[in-house]
Amino acid sequence: MIATLLLALSPALAATQAPDYRQTLDLAVHWLRWEGRNPDGSYGKGVEDTALALLAFARSPRRYTVQDGPWIREAAQWLLSKNAGDVRVREALAAVGVEVDPTAVPARVEEISPEAAGREADALARRFSPEGHVSESVRETALAAIRLSTLLDRLPRTTPAGGPPPETETASSVPAASLDEALQRAGHFLRSQEIEPGRWGFAGRPDAGITALAAAALAALPGDPGKAHRASLDRALEWLASIQDQSGAITEGGLAAYVTSVAILAFHSSGDPRYRPTIEKARRFLTAVQCDEGEGYTTDDNFYGGIGYGNDERPDLSNLNLAIDALRAADLPKDDPAVARMLRFLDRCQNRSESNPTVVSAEGHRVLAGNDGGGIYYPGNSPAGYVDLPDGTRVARSYGSMTYSLLKGYVFAGLPTEDPRVQAALGWIRKNWTLEENPGFDRTKDPRAGHQGYYYYLYTLARTLHSLGEPTVEDAAGKPHDWRAELAARLLALQRADGSWVNEVDRWWEGHPVIPTSYATLALTLGRS
């Protein structure tokens, strides 16, 4: 998800929030993987450094295992060939999912107060460079990452603040004039939030990701909104084009695939022919960053064919969703090899065991594909929670935004409507049709859970149903829903007086009004056509 567009990892956004230790650890993993790895699969200076690197990967919040790709698998194989009898080596191998003698893995339980853990974590995080290393040393970086991950587990858990969007009665239709007026008010609000001319961000700092999203929304607005609007959009596009690097990535240094994808949408929606070369170069970057043989992945790897934030440590369906929108806008042919690779990852994100035999080991459980036809975040993982089965295995819960992303991916790949994978995804959507929440989340512990990523969900729903070309969706009872009319009525009911939208369940930064306002604007423009 951001998930969902998942701007939550953006450094500019994190600047005024609680320290983003997870981003620090993501950067550490990325540095270890790309700068600390040797051609033979080992890390640093040998056995101990390799074991420490594996422990850092395994204990990070993303809990990497040998299933995550060659950069872990090959290191584990190298360790096994060198010194599997060493206690530290056995601990590292066990941590990444290699079966070893469990008696050789020491249990480590530490008593530390949340306050003390927070102080130590803050001091430790300051040791990492902006690139993610500590003293350019594999050993020091891994040790610091292991300790920071341990402290992170001791910090107090936080939950999204606020309450859910209010429920509304759905009107049968919305006058075109009312819809256009709502879109114009959204455009005025977005322009009022510029930090600099043509740039949006957070806490007074421009951010390429937020700018690309706001620009995409402005570019999609219908009609001629006037000189001020065009000036803001032109400046935004000029800035985004100016930060494109030689690889084609549009980025200031982070979230390269995400920012590039959204920027392509902005350039495309603007209709300005000057940016066609920029789009083509960006398209080449997105296909190059895909997890494939170029990074050492094979078709048997769970993440083969996926796209992440701009690296391939842990691709996900949310980032692939945005990349699909961008590649469609950039006219990627459906017979391009990148599409076939993409299809393999999509299949591994669907709860349909007949076409998805993937088994993932996560936190002591075997996670299998279910059979409801819905989509999950990445193989074996769902922010919506899990279903525990009687035999001790688990199924990652399907949820709305990822199921629509999955279906859109299948449509993009050219699967016909009668394909059983498409039918399964459509079946989940019919069974769970709603515009009141992002369906599928486990609400037993938090009744607000379904409002996480709500506006991203509505945007993805609109983009997917628009691509299908169907005017209605039938629910589980067989009742047809004019999704455009109902979506417009829902969003107009939630729009604030200043033209914005805000999600009080502030997960994935939907409490920052530029982000949900951009999603809502894009959804309304898709629903209008």
C-alpha positions in Angstrom: 0.0 0.0 0.0 1.7 3.4 0.0 0.4 0.2 0.1 -1.0 1.9 -1.1 1.0 4.7 -2.3 3.0 4.4 0.9 4.7 7.8 1.1 5.2 6.9 4.7 8.8 6.0 4.0 9.6 9.4 2.4 12.4 11.2 4.3 10.6 14.6 3.9 7.5 13.2 5.5 9.3 11.5 8.3 11.1 14.7 9.3 8.5 15.9 11.7 7.2 12.6 12.9 8.6 10.1 15.4 12.0 8.8 14.2 11.4 6.5 11.3 13.7 3.6 12.5 12.2 1.3 9.9 13.4 3.5 7.1 16.8 3.6 8.7 16.8 -0.2 8.7 15.6 -0.4 5.1 18.5 1.8 4.1 20.9 -0.4 6.1 19.6 -3.5 4.4 19.9 -1.8 1.0 23.5 -0.7 1.7 24.6 -4.2 3.0 23.0 -5.9 0.0 24.5 -3.7 -2.7 27.8 -2.4 -1.2 28.7 -5.2 1.3 28.1 -8.2 -0.9 30.9 -10.1 -2.5 30.8 -11.9 -5.9 30.8 -15.3 -4.2 27.7 -14.5 -2.2 29.4 -13.7 1.1 29.4 -10.3 2.9 32.3 -8.2 4.1 35.4 -9.9 5.2 34.2 -13.5 5.6 32.3 -15.8 7.8 31.5 -13.6 10.8 30.5 -10.6 8.6 28.3 -12.8 6.4 26.6 -14.3 9.5 26.0 -10.8 11.0 24.6 -9.5 7.6 22.2 -12.4 7.6 21.1 -11.7 11.1 20.6 -8.1 10.2 18.4 -9.1 7.3 16.4 -11.6 9.4 15.8 -9.3 12.4 14.9 -6.2 10.5 11.2 -5.3 10.5 10.7 -7.0 7.2 12.1 -10.3 8.5 13.9 -11.4 5.4 14.5 -15.1 4.8 16.2 -17.3 2.1 12.9 -17.1 0.2 13.4 -13.4 -0.5 16.0 -13.8 -3.2 19.6 -14.7 -4.2 21.2 -12.1 -2.1 20.2 -14.1 1.0 20.1 -17.6 -0.4 23.6 -17.4 -1.8 25.0 -16.1 1.4 23.4 -18.9 3.4 24.8 -21.5 0.9 28.2 -19.9 1.2 28.1 -20.1 5.0 27.0 -23.8 4.9 30.0 -24.5 2.7 32.4 -22.8 5.1 31.6 -23.3 8.8 28.2 -24.5 9.7 29.4 -25.6 13.1 30.0 -22.1 14.5 27.3 -20.9 16.9 26.9 -17.5 15.3 26.7 -19.1 11.9 24.0 -21.5 13.0 22.1 -18.7 14.6 22.2 -16.7 11.3 21.2 -19.7 9.2 18.3 -20.5 11.5 17.2 -16.8 11.4 16.8 -16.8 7.6 15.0 -20.1 7.6 17.7 -22.7 7.0 17.2 -25.8 9.2 19.9 -26.3 11.7 20.3 -27.7 15.2 18.0 -25.4 17.3 20.0 -26.0 20.4 22.8 -24.1 18.8 20.7 -20.9 18.6 20.8 -19.0 21.9 17.6 -17.5 23.2 18.0 -13.8 23.9 15.4 -12.0 26.1 16.2 -8.6 27.2 14.3 -6.5 29.8 14.4 -2.8 28.9 11.8 -0.1 29.3 10.1 1.5 26.3 11.6 4.8 27.4 15.1 3.5 27.6 14.7 1.6 24.3 13.6 4.9 22.6 16.6 6.8 23.9 19.0 4.1 22.8 17.3 3.7 19.4 17.5 7.4 18.8 21.2 7.5 19.5 21.9 4.4 17.5 19.9 5.7 14.4 22.1 8.8 14.4 25.2 6.6 13.7 23.9 5.6 10.3 24.9 7.7 7.3 22.3 8.9 4.8 23.3 6.0 2.6 22.6 3.5 5.3 26.0 2.4 6.6 28.0 2.8 9.8 31.6 3.7 9.1 31.4 1.9 5.7 31.8 -1.3 7.5 29.6 -4.5 7.0 30.3 -5.6 10.5 29.5 -2.3 12.2 26.4 -1.7 10.0 25.1 -5.2 10.6 25.7 -5.0 14.4 24.0 -1.6 14.6 21.1 -2.8 12.5 20.6 -5.9 14.6 20.6 -3.8 17.8 18.2 -1.2 16.4 15.8 -4.0 15.3 15.9 -5.4 18.8 15.1 -2.0 20.3 12.3 -1.5 17.8 10.5 -4.5 19.2 10.7 -2.9 22.7 9.1 0.4 21.7 5.4 1.0 22.3 3.1 -0.1 19.5 1.2 2.7 17.8 -2.2 2.5 16.1 -3.7 4.8 13.5 -5.3 7.9 15.1 -8.8 9.2 14.6 -12.0 7.6 13.5 -13.3 6.3 10.2 -14.8 8.4 7.5 -18.6 8.8 8.2 -20.9 6.5 6.4 -23.1 8.2 3.7 -26.2 7.4 1.8 -25.2 6.7 -1.8 -27.1 8.8 -4.4 -28.1 7.3 -7.7 -26.4 10.0 -9.7 -24.4 13.2 -9.3 -25.0 16.2 -11.7 -22.0 16.8 -14.0 -21.9 20.4 -12.9 -21.6 19.4 -9.2 -18.9 16.9 -10.0 -16.9 19.5 -12.0 -17.3 22.1 -9.3 -16.0 19.6 -6.7 -13.0 18.9 -8.9 -12.3 22.6 -9.3 -12.4 23.1 -5.6 -10.0 20.2 -5.2 -7.6 21.9 -7.7 -7.8 25.2 -5.8 -7.0 23.4 -2.6 -4.0 21.6 -4.0 -2.6 24.8 -5.4 -3.0 26.5 -2.0 -0.8 23.8 -0.5 2.3 24.5 -2.7 5.4 24.9 -0.6 7.2 26.5 -3.5 5.8 27.3 -7.0 5.1 23.9 -8.5 6.3 21.9 -5.5 4.5 20.1 -2.7 5.9 18.4 0.3 5.8 18.3 4.1 6.9 20.6 6.9 8.1 23.2 4.5 10.3 20.8 2.4 9.4 19.9 -1.2 9.1 16.2 -1.9 9.3 14.6 -5.3 6.7 11.9 -4.5 4.1 14.3 -3.2 4.8 16.7 -6.0 4.3 14.0 -8.6 1.0 12.9 -7.0 -0.4 16.4 -6.8 0.8 17.1 -10.4 -0.9 14.0 -11.6 -4.2 15.1 -10.0 -3.9 18.6 -11.4 -3.1 17.3 -14.9 -6.2 15.1 -14.8 -8.7 17.9 -14.1 -11.2 18.5 -16.9 -11.5 21.7 -18.8 -9.3 24.8 -18.7 -8.8 25.8 -15.1 -6.9 29.0 -15.9 -3.4 30.5 -16.0 -2.6 29.9 -12.3 -3.4 26.3 -12.6 -1.4 25.8 -15.7 1.6 27.6 -14.2 1.6 25.4 -11.1 1.4 22.3 -13.2 4.1 23.4 -15.7 6.5 24.2 -12.9 5.9 20.8 -11.3 6.5 19.0 -14.5 9.6 20.9 -15.3 11.1 20.2 -11.8 10.2 16.5 -12.1 11.8 16.2 -15.5 14.9 18.1 -14.2 15.6 15.4 -11.5 15.5 12.5 -13.9 18.8 10.7 -13.8 20.7 8.7 -16.5 18.9 5.5 -15.6 15.6 7.1 -16.3 14.6 7.3 -12.6 12.8 10.4 -11.4 13.9 10.8 -7.9 15.8 12.9 -5.4 17.4 9.7 -4.0 14.5 7.6 -2.5 11.4 5.7 -3.6 12.7 5.8 -7.1 10.2 3.4 -8.7 7.2 4.9 -6.8 8.1 8.5 -7.7 8.9 7.6 -11.3 5.6 5.8 -11.7 3.5 8.7 -10.4 5.5 11.2 -12.4 4.8 9.3 -15.6 1.1 9.6 -14.9 1.5 13.4 -14.5 3.5 13.8 -17.7 1.0 11.6 -19.6 -2.1 13.3 -18.3 -0.7 16.7 -19.1 -0.7 15.8 -22.8 2.5 17.9 -23.3 4.5 16.3 -26.1 7.8 17.8 -24.7 7.8 15.1 -22.1 7.4 12.1 -24.4 11.2 11.4 -24.3 11.1 11.7 -20.5 8.3 9.2 -20.3 10.1 6.7 -22.6 13.3 6.9 -20.5 11.3 6.5 -17.3 9.6 3.5 -18.8 12.9 1.8 -19.4 13.9 2.4 -15.8 10.7 0.7 -14.5 11.2 -2.4 -16.5 14.9 -2.5 -15.6 14.2 -2.2 -11.8 11.9 -5.3 -12.0 13.1 -8.3 -10.1 14.4 -10.7 -12.8 17.5 -12.5 -14.0 19.5 -9.2 -14.1 19.4 -9.1 -10.2 20.0 -12.9 -9.9 16.4 -13.9 -9.4 14.9 -17.0 -11.1 11.4 -17.8 -12.0 11.1 -20.0 -8.9 11.8 -17.0 -6.5 8.7 -15.6 -4.8 9.5 -12.0 -5.8 10.4 -12.7 -9.4 8.6 -10.1 -11.6 7.8 -7.7 -8.8 8.6 -4.1 -8.4 9.4 -2.3 -5.1 9.9 1.3 -4.1 13.1 1.5 -6.2 15.0 -1.5 -5.0 14.3 -5.2 -5.1 14.7 -6.2 -1.5 11.0 -6.7 -1.0 8.7 -5.9 -4.0 5.0 -5.6 -3.4 1.8 -5.4 -5.3 1.1 -1.8 -4.3 4.2 -0.5 -6.0 3.6 -2.8 -8.9 0.1 -1.4 -9.1 1.4 2.1 -9.7 4.1 0.8 -12.1 1.3 -0.9 -14.1 -0.6 2.4 -14.4 2.6 4.1 -15.5 3.6 1.4 -18.0 0.1 1.5 -19.5 0.3 5.3 -19.9 3.8 4.9 -21.4 2.4 2.4 -24.0 4.4 -0.6 -22.9 3.4 -3.4 -25.4 1.6 -6.3 -23.8 4.0 -8.7 -25.4 7.0 -7.1 -23.7 8.9 -9.6 -21.5 8.3 -7.4 -18.5 4.6 -8.2 -18.6 5.1 -11.9 -18.6 7.5 -11.5 -15.6 4.9 -9.4 -13.9 2.2 -12.0 -14.3 4.3 -14.5 -12.3 4.4 -12.1 -9.4 0.7 -11.3 -9.7 -0.2 -15.1 -9.5 1.8 -15.3 -6.2 -0.2 -12.5 -4.8 -3.6 -14.1 -5.4 -5.3 -16.3 -2.8 -6.1 -19.0 -5.3 -4.2 -22.2 -4.5 -4.9 -23.8 -7.9 -2.6 -21.2 -9.6 -0.6 -20.2 -6.6 1.3 -23.1 -4.8 3.6 -20.7 -3.0 4.4 -21.6 0.6 6.1 -18.9 2.7 7.7 -19.3 6.1 7.0 -16.3 8.3 7.3 -15.8 12.1 7.2 -19.5 12.7 4.2 -20.2 10.5 3.8 -21.7 7.0 1.7 -19.2 5.0 -0.3 -20.8 2.1 -2.5 -19.4 -0.5 -6.2 -19.4 0.3 -9.0 -19.7 -2.2 -11.2 -16.6 -2.0 -9.6 -15.1 -5.2 -8.5 -11.9 -3.6 -5.1 -10.2 -3.5 -2.4 -9.6 -0.8 0.5 -7.2 -0.4 3.2 -9.7 -1.4 3.6 -13.5 -1.2 2.7 -14.6 2.3 2.1 -11.1 3.6 -1.0 -9.0 4.3 -1.4 -5.8 6.4 -5.1 -6.9 6.7 -4.0 -9.8 8.9 -4.0 -13.6 8.7 -6.4 -16.5 9.1 -5.0 -19.3 11.3 -6.0 -22.7 10.1 -6.5 -25.8 12.4 -3.4 -27.5 11.1 -1.2 -24.5 12.2 -0.8 -23.0 8.8 -1.9 -19.5 7.9 -3.6 -17.7 5.0 -2.8 -14.0 4.4 -6.0 -12.1 4.3 -7.1 -10.7 0.9 -8.1 -7.0 1.0 -9.7 -4.4 -1.3 -6.9 -2.2 -2.6 -4.7 -5.2 -3.4 -7.5 -7.2 -5.0 -8.3 -4.4 -7.4 -4.6 -4.0 -8.0 -4.4 -7.7 -8.8 -7.3 -7.5 -11.2 -5.9 -4.5 -13.0 -2.6 -6.3 -13.4 -4.4 -9.3 -15.0 -6.2 -6.9 -17.4 -3.0 -5.2 -18.3 -1.3 -8.6 -19.0 -4.1 -9.3 -21.4 -5.9 -12.1 -19.6 -9.4 -12.6 -20.9 -12.4 -12.2 -18.7 -13.1 -15.9 -18.7 -9.6 -16.7 -17.3 -10.2 -18.4 -13.9 -7.8 -16.1 -12.2 -9.7 -13.0 -13.4 -13.0 -14.7 -12.5 -11.7 -15.4 -9.0 -10.7 -11.8 -8.4 -14.0 -10.6 -9.8 -15.8 -13.0 -7.4 -14.0 -11.5 -4.4 -14.9 -8.0 -5.5 -18.6 -8.9 -5.9 -18.7 -10.6 -2.5 -17.0 -7.7 -0.8 -18.4 -4.7 -2.8 -18.4 -1.5 -0.7 -17.4 2.1 -0.9 -17.5 2.6 2.8 -14.2 1.0 3.7 -11.1 -0.8 2.3 -12.7 -4.3 2.8 -11.0 -7.4 4.0 -9.2 -6.1 7.1 -9.4 -8.0 10.4 -11.6 -5.7 12.5 -11.8 -7.8 15.6 -9.0 -5.9 17.3 -9.6 -2.5 15.7 -13.0 -1.6 14.3 -11.3 1.2 12.3 -9.0 -1.2 10.5 -10.9 -1.1 7.2 -10.3 2.7 6.9 -6.6 2.3 6.5 -5.6 3.4 3.0 -9.2 4.3 2.3 -8.6 6.9 -0.4 -5.9 4.9 -2.1 -8.5 2.1 -2.2 -11.0 4.3 -3.9 -8.4 5.5 -6.4 -7.4 1.9 -7.2 -11.0 0.8 -7.5 -11.7 3.6 -10.0 -8.6 2.9 -12.0 -9.4 -0.8 -12.2 -13.0 -0.6 -13.1 -12.3 2.1 -15.6 -9.8 -0.2 -17.3 -12.4 -3.0 -17.4 -14.8 -0.8 -19.2 -17.8 -2.1 -17.3 -20.4 0.4 -16.2 -21.7 -1.7 -13.3 -20.6 -4.1 -10.7 -22.9 -6.7 -9.2 -22.7 -7.4 -5.5 -23.0 -10.8 -3.8 -26.8 -10.5 -3.9 -26.8 -9.9 -7.7 -27.7 -6.2 -7.3 -26.0 -4.0 -10.0 -24.1 -0.9 -8.8 -23.3 2.1 -11.1 -19.9 2.4 -9.7 -19.2 5.8 -11.2 -22.3 7.4 -9.8 -21.9 5.8 -6.4 -18.2 6.7 -6.2 -18.9 10.3 -7.1 -21.7 10.5 -4.5 -19.4 9.0 -1.8 -16.5 11.3 -2.5 -18.6 14.5 -2.8 -20.2 13.7 0.6 -16.7 13.4 2.2 -15.2 16.5 0.6 -14.4 19.3 3.0 -15.4 22.9 2.6 -11.9 23.9 1.5 -12.0 21.3 -1.3 -9.8 18.7 0.4 -10.2 15.2 1.6 -8.6 13.8 4.8 -8.6 10.4 6.4 -8.6 10.6 10.2 -7.2 7.1 10.3 -3.8 8.4 9.5 -2.0 5.3 8.2 0.1 5.5 5.1 0.0 9.3 5.5 -3.6 9.8 4.5 -3.9 12.4 7.3 -1.7 14.7 5.1 -4.4 16.3 3.0 -2.5 16.7 -0.2 -2.2 12.9 -0.5 -5.9 11.8 -0.1 -7.0 14.9 -2.0 -4.9 13.8 -4.9 -6.2 10.2 -4.7 -9.8 11.4 -4.5 -9.3 13.8 -7.4 -7.8 11.1 -9.6 -10.7 8.8 -8.7 -13.3 11.4 -9.5 -11.8 12.2 -12.9 -11.8 8.4 -13.7 -15.4 8.2 -12.5 -16.4 11.2 -14.6 -15.4 9.8 -17.9 
